[in-house]
Amino acid sequence: MNNIDVSNVTEFVDVFANKDKFNGDVSKWNVSNGYDFEDMFYSCKKFTGDLSKWDVSNAVYFDTFFTFCYRFNSDLSN
């Protein structure tokens, strides 16, 4: 998954929503142009990916981004 160029994407709405078994590696995605991340990982019950290097400084919407992501416990402090 890290080979996908998403550097020009601005809306990541529902990208992985309701993908119960999704646990792909998106750690190297360049999401710096993204502003809408609503429901991106909604109900990804097994997702534990590393998003610590994502630059979401242009993001405005994160509604229900991790809702029902029971296993997600990664560091998002940066």
C-alpha positions as CSV (number, residue, x, y, z in Angstrom):
1,M,0.0,0.0,0.0
2,N,2.9,2.4,0.6
3,N,3.6,2.5,-3.2
4,I,0.3,4.4,-3.9
5,D,0.9,8.1,-4.6
6,V,-1.8,10.0,-2.6
7,S,0.2,13.3,-2.4
8,N,-2.5,15.2,-4.4
9,V,-5.5,13.8,-2.7
10,T,-7.5,16.3,-0.6
11,E,-10.4,14.1,0.5
12,F,-9.9,10.8,2.2
13,V,-13.5,10.3,3.2
14,D,-14.5,6.6,3.7
15,V,-11.3,5.3,2.1
16,F,-11.1,2.2,4.4
17,A,-14.5,2.6,6.1
18,N,-16.2,-0.7,7.0
19,K,-13.2,-2.8,5.9
20,D,-13.3,-4.9,9.0
21,K,-10.1,-6.9,8.3
22,F,-8.0,-4.0,6.9
23,N,-4.6,-3.6,8.5
24,G,-2.5,-2.4,5.6
25,D,0.7,-0.4,5.9
26,V,-0.1,3.3,5.0
27,S,2.7,4.7,7.2
28,K,4.5,6.3,4.3
29,W,1.5,7.9,2.6
30,N,2.0,11.7,2.0
31,V,-1.4,13.0,3.1
32,S,-0.2,16.6,3.7
33,N,-2.7,18.0,1.1
34,G,-5.6,16.3,2.8
35,Y,-8.2,18.3,4.5
36,D,-11.1,15.9,4.9
37,F,-10.5,12.6,6.7
38,E,-14.1,11.8,7.8
39,D,-14.7,8.1,8.4
40,M,-11.4,7.2,6.9
41,F,-10.9,4.2,9.2
42,Y,-14.5,3.9,10.4
43,S,-15.1,0.3,11.6
44,C,-11.6,-1.0,10.7
45,K,-11.7,-3.3,13.7
46,K,-8.2,-4.8,13.1
47,F,-6.3,-1.7,12.0
48,T,-3.2,-1.1,14.1
49,G,-1.1,0.9,11.5
50,D,1.5,3.5,12.2
51,L,0.3,7.0,11.3
52,S,2.9,8.8,13.5
53,K,4.6,10.4,10.5
54,W,1.5,11.6,8.7
55,D,1.4,15.4,8.3
56,V,-2.3,16.3,8.8
57,S,-1.6,20.0,9.5
58,N,-4.0,21.0,6.7
59,A,-6.8,18.7,7.9
60,V,-10.1,20.2,9.0
61,Y,-12.4,17.2,9.3
62,F,-11.8,14.1,11.4
63,D,-15.3,13.1,12.3
64,T,-15.5,9.4,13.3
65,F,-12.0,8.9,11.9
66,F,-11.3,5.9,14.2
67,T,-14.8,5.0,15.4
68,F,-15.1,1.3,16.0
69,C,-11.3,0.8,15.5
70,Y,-11.0,-1.4,18.6
71,R,-7.4,-2.4,18.2
72,F,-5.9,1.0,17.1
73,N,-3.4,2.2,19.8
74,S,-0.6,3.9,17.9
75,D,1.1,7.1,18.9
76,L,-0.4,10.2,17.3
77,S,1.3,12.8,19.5
78,N,3.2,14.4,16.6
